[in-house]
Amino acid sequence: MRDGPCRLRIVPVAPAVPPALAGRVFRGSEAVDRGLLTAAQLRSAAWRRLRQDVYVDATVPLTHRVRVAGARLVMPAGAVFADRTAAALWGVPDLVGVDDPVDVVLPPGQRWSPSSDIRARTAPVAGDRVTLGGVPVTDRLRTAVDLARRPGALPDRVVLLDRLVGARLVTLAELRTAVHGLPRCRGSASAREAVDLADGRAESPQETRTRLHLLAGGVPPPVAQYRVVWDGRFVARVDFAWPDRRVALEYDGLWHAEPGQFAKDRARLNALQAAGWRVVFVTATDLHHPERLVARVLAALAA
């Protein structure tokens, strides 16, 4: 009995990653010129192409910051990261995603036609440019003022400003001073309207939208993040309060699905009620019917 033909099993070899490029964003042409890679190796699965001649180690998770590093390698001299990208670089969380374009400002007279994942505009940045970790960005206040001037629905802009203040990019006082000091220019009027409605205390976009609905409906301005104290003891911190009426408003209720949380929330509610407080609960559905929400709050205030 003759044995069948012997089959040779070929095991693919993982592409080599030079230590100088491991975890890095780099220009492909420079890596080839330095002899770190050949043109064929550059096309291997070891690298992810970000744009023409710009690559990143494929093991690096793709994030907005990685796209910023790629844009920095190709943007013109004098350009600076701005707007939402600058705010993200300053540490404002969850403001941009991996698929959002990188915001860049070019000095006057500079022209550049980048790829679609970069959003470039022209504006003076003299005096407002700083270096953050070696990356050119607009300073904190300029970043916040530019975002205040962005087009968009008023509630969305107020939500954004509340997030910037809440993340301590700027204080509400310095932002209001800067915006009201703007000369008449594109977006200055809408920026003043938005900054006057911001309060910087909201802990979520939904809280900001709830507050705006209440103000638009004629409800007296509430105190945000109010600490309820009764008989010298801390009872609870509520999203919004009208202390003189002992009425509190909580967004999305107090109830959670975690084990044991229901009992804690019930005890918290009982403590508020024992202190003589009425609690109005608001859900995401209520924000689609603001007139009903306003009526409920007014009724609680009048009770």
Residue pairs with C-beta under 8 A, 6 or more apart in sequence:
14 46
15 41
15 44
15 45
15 46
16 41
16 46
17 46
17 57
18 31
18 36
18 37
20 36
21 31
21 36
21 37
21 57
22 57
23 57
23 59
23 60
24 56
24 57
25 50
25 54
25 55
25 56
25 60
25 66
25 69
25 70
25 73
26 54
26 55
26 56
26 73
27 53
27 54
27 55
27 73
28 37
28 42
28 47
28 53
28 54
28 55
29 53
31 37
31 42
31 55
32 38
32 39
32 42
42 55
45 58
46 57
46 58
47 55
47 56
47 57
47 58
48 55
48 56
48 57
48 58
48 60
48 62
49 55
50 56
50 66
50 67
50 70
51 70
51 74
51 115
51 117
52 115
53 74
54 70
54 73
54 74
56 62
56 66
56 69
56 70
60 66
62 98
63 98
64 85
64 88
64 96
64 97
64 98
64 100
64 102
65 88
65 89
67 98
67 102
67 117
68 81
68 85
68 89
68 102
68 135
71 81
71 102
71 104
71 114
71 117
71 118
72 81
72 135
74 114
75 104
75 112
75 114
75 118
75 120
76 106
76 110
76 112
78 106
78 107
78 110
79 104
79 105
79 106
79 107
79 110
79 112
79 120
79 136
80 86
80 104
80 105
80 125
80 129
80 136
80 137
80 138
81 89
81 102
81 103
81 104
81 105
81 135
81 136
81 137
81 138
82 103
82 104
82 105
82 125
82 137
82 138
82 142
82 143
82 146
83 103
83 105
83 119
83 138
83 143
83 146
83 147
83 150
84 95
84 96
84 100
84 103
84 147
85 96
85 102
85 103
85 104
85 137
86 103
86 137
86 138
86 143
86 146
87 95
87 143
87 144
87 147
87 164
87 169
88 95
88 96
89 132
89 133
89 135
89 137
90 132
90 137
90 140
90 143
90 169
91 167
91 169
92 163
92 164
92 167
92 169
93 167
95 163
101 116
101 117
101 118
101 119
102 117
102 118
102 119
103 119
104 114
104 118
104 119
104 120
104 121
105 120
105 121
105 122
105 123
105 125
105 138
106 112
106 120
106 121
106 122
106 123
107 122
107 124
107 125
108 122
108 123
108 124
109 122
110 122
112 120
114 120
125 138
125 142
128 138
128 139
128 141
128 142
129 136
129 137
129 138
129 139
130 136
130 137
130 138
130 139
131 137
137 143
138 146
140 169
140 170
141 170
141 174
141 175
141 178
143 169
144 161
144 164
144 169
144 170
144 175
144 178
145 175
145 178
145 179
145 182
145 191
147 160
147 161
147 164
148 157
148 161
148 175
148 179
148 187
148 191
148 194
148 195
149 182
149 185
149 186
149 187
149 188
149 190
149 191
150 157
150 160
150 187
151 187
151 190
154 190
154 193
154 194
154 197
155 208
155 209
155 212
157 190
157 191
157 194
158 194
158 197
158 198
158 208
158 212
159 202
159 205
159 208
159 209
161 175
161 194
161 195
161 198
161 200
162 198
162 199
162 200
162 201
162 202
162 205
162 208
163 202
163 205
164 170
164 175
165 171
165 172
165 175
165 198
165 199
165 200
166 200
166 201
166 202
166 203
171 200
172 195
172 198
172 199
172 200
175 195
175 198
176 195
176 196
179 188
179 191
179 192
179 195
180 192
180 195
182 188
182 191
182 192
197 212
197 215
198 208
199 211
199 224
201 224
201 225
202 208
202 211
202 224
203 225
203 239
204 251
206 251
206 252
206 284
206 287
207 224
207 239
207 240
207 251
209 287
210 239
210 240
210 249
210 251
210 282
210 287
210 293
211 222
211 224
211 240
213 287
213 290
213 293
213 294
214 222
214 240
214 249
214 293
214 294
214 297
215 221
216 290
217 290
217 291
217 293
217 294
217 297
217 298
218 294
218 298
219 294
219 297
219 298
219 301
220 242
220 301
222 240
222 241
222 242
222 249
223 240
223 241
223 242
223 243
224 239
224 240
225 237
225 238
225 239
226 237
226 238
226 240
226 241
226 243
226 248
227 234
227 236
227 237
228 234
228 235
228 236
228 237
228 238
228 241
228 248
228 272
228 275
228 277
229 235
230 271
230 274
230 275
230 276
231 275
235 271
235 272
235 275
235 277
236 268
236 271
236 272
238 248
238 249
238 250
238 272
238 279
239 248
239 249
239 250
239 251
240 248
240 249
240 250
241 247
241 248
241 249
242 248
242 301
245 300
245 301
246 275
246 276
246 277
246 278
247 277
247 278
247 279
247 280
247 297
247 300
247 301
248 272
248 277
248 278
248 279
248 280
249 279
249 280
249 281
249 282
249 297
250 279
250 280
250 281
250 282
251 282
251 283
252 281
252 282
252 283
252 284
253 281
253 282
253 283
254 265
254 268
254 269
254 279
254 281
255 261
255 262
255 265
256 262
256 265
269 279
272 279
273 279
278 300
278 303
280 296
280 297
280 300
282 293
286 292
286 293
287 293
